[in-house]
């Protein structure tokens, strides 16, 4: 939201409102959303606040990886990791909504060559992720794998 004239209150609530509209659209259309995510594989990842204990849901783009779902903590190229990344590492047993199904998953962070292969594939599929990488530098964008447990 940089470059806008919004005050702190608007900046604090805008992402939540935006996420809520994406979540509603996802649920109303069996996992499909339009706008900037038209045609992209989307997932709703449930997570528990590591400090607050509050239950939250975050819409994300994902990549199918060996029967699981890779998600990317890009935060649109911001210099810090998104809160959901820290929450998922603190509470790795969770659920994800894929299409019309809710799936129990276990989260783990990919590293080394495993991360690199998934990340490079994501940049090929959605070149905007390369832009996020450049904007986030020197931060390395984490890749998390959500593996179904049920």
Buried (B, 14 or more C-beta within 10 A) or exposed (E): EEEEEEEEEEEEEEBEEEBEEBBEBBBEEEBBBEEEBEEBBBBBBBBBBBEEEEEBBBBBBBBEBEEBBBBBBBBEBBEEBBBBBBBBBEBBEBBBBBBEEEBBBEBBBBEEEBBEEBBEBBBEEBEBBBBBBEBBEEBEBBBBBBBBEE
